[in-house]
Amino acid sequence: MVKNKTYQTYHQIFKDQPLPAAFVDMDLLDENIHAILKRAGSKKMRIASKSIRCRYIMEYILASNTSFEGVMCYSAGEAAWLAEEGFDNLLIGYPSMNKVELGLVADQVKLGKRIYPMIDDLDQAVLLNKIGEEKGIVFKTCIDIDMSTDFPGIHFGVYRSPLHTLTDVKKLVEKLKSLPHISISGVMGYEAQTAGTADRQPGEGLKNAVIKILKKRSNKDYTERRKEIVSWLTQEGYVLEIVNAGGTGSIESSSSEPWVTEVTVGSGFYSPGLFDHYSGFKHLPAMGFVLQIVRVPRNRYFTCSGGGYIASGKTGALKQPYPYLPEGIKPIKYEGFGEVQTPFVYDGNIPLKIGDPVLFRHAKAGELCEHFNYLSVLKKDNISAFTTTYRGDGKSFL
Ligand SMILES: Cc1ncc(COP(=O)(O)O)c(C=O)c1O
């Protein structure tokens, strides 16, 4: 079993490299793949590309085990591009109203690729139907169901799909019957409140306890709705090629639903900062970035170039990079992570100096790739290759 690695190991690897650099440690990634396979049991898994954003790593995970099948893309343009690049079985995880990109998807469908656009409203379906008619294809669509739960005073979950109940689904399905260039071929429900909400945050004992209770109650609610919707669609004669659920934080519970055919997983592979504090699992920090100390403003203070890689979502300290190695490096409260320079304090025993590498982790999994053209691919404590990120491929989708 590979454990987290030491500062000395990464110092040796990066001391003569041009910095800043982003890396994936394949020894740790392999461990994470193994742990994720164990968590999912026999359930198939689809890779969330937004949490990877590097073709090489997605290909690597897909080739590692037959339980990994297909990709959940985050834009139609991305799906068309991945199809061109040889990927297949692409679920577009979010609705698109981008005619140009959907046209490119249609071209790939025509060439035989399996690509499923997401819908939750008649408007998206009408556009797909029109493009399908023009291009002479039938789009296999997937319907997105809202998995949030409203408790008194708390909306537990995210605001995405308007389709909450079976009645909502029935109404939409009825309207879709007049659109011959789309079929209903899948159902997706993303239980963000379970999959993406940490429930073992340090110093948050009460909040953690409340989140665990809410997760449990919400699970009962959305599990029943998902089952009911899937069984109604099946009774109505729809052939569901996909019943997709979950994410990294809900692998076990999503996999346990017999009517779910596949679980989406992305963040668990790199395991970024925001995934450090879940009660059910702990993956290894397989991705990070390396900054270089370029000046020493005073004793114990060190300033690096770069570093301002802040994660999206509600802003706050949790969205900043996570100090990693050497252990004990701390950002400066009133300065944080700068776009050009980042200072930190270090009281430890390692004699840091100008030119030395220091390591941080991003809060989220894929976004770091938007800042770097290449990832250093580390194997057995050496750089075995450099591989392009989406950005390095000249692609920026959203
Ligand atoms: C629709 C959908 N499914 C699944 C996921 C889970 O991805 P991850 O495993 O990276 O948390 C996400 C992430 O936001 C998502 O938006």
The ligand as a Tripos MOL2 file, in Angstrom:
@<TRIPOS>MOLECULE
LIG
   16    16     1     0     0
SMALL
NO_CHARGES

@<TRIPOS>ATOM
      1 C1        -24.1540   15.6280  -12.6800 C.3       1 LIG1
      2 C2        -23.0020   15.2350  -11.8390 C.ar      1 LIG1
      3 N1        -22.7970   13.9460  -11.5880 N.ar      1 LIG1
      4 C3        -21.7630   13.5500  -10.8290 C.ar      1 LIG1
      5 C4        -20.8830   14.4490  -10.2680 C.ar      1 LIG1
      6 C5        -19.8380   13.9080   -9.3360 C.3       1 LIG1
      7 O1        -18.5490   14.1550   -9.6270 O.3       1 LIG1
      8 P1        -17.3930   13.9390   -8.5900 P.3       1 LIG1
      9 O2        -17.1730   12.4960   -8.4190 O.co2     1 LIG1
     10 O3        -16.2550   14.6370   -9.2340 O.co2     1 LIG1
     11 O4        -17.7650   14.5840   -7.2920 O.co2     1 LIG1
     12 C6        -21.0650   15.8140  -10.5090 C.ar      1 LIG1
     13 C7        -20.1700   16.7940   -9.9180 C.2       1 LIG1
     14 O5        -20.4250   17.9500   -9.7510 O.2       1 LIG1
     15 C8        -22.1660   16.2220  -11.3210 C.ar      1 LIG1
     16 O6        -22.3980   17.5310  -11.5750 O.3       1 LIG1
@<TRIPOS>BOND
     1     1     2 1
     2     2     3 ar
     3     2    15 ar
     4     3     4 ar
     5     4     5 ar
     6     5     6 1
     7     5    12 ar
     8     6     7 1
     9     7     8 1
    10     8     9 2
    11     8    10 1
    12     8    11 1
    13    12    13 1
    14    12    15 ar
    15    13    14 2
    16    15    16 1
@<TRIPOS>SUBSTRUCTURE
     1 LIG1         1 GROUP 0 **** ****
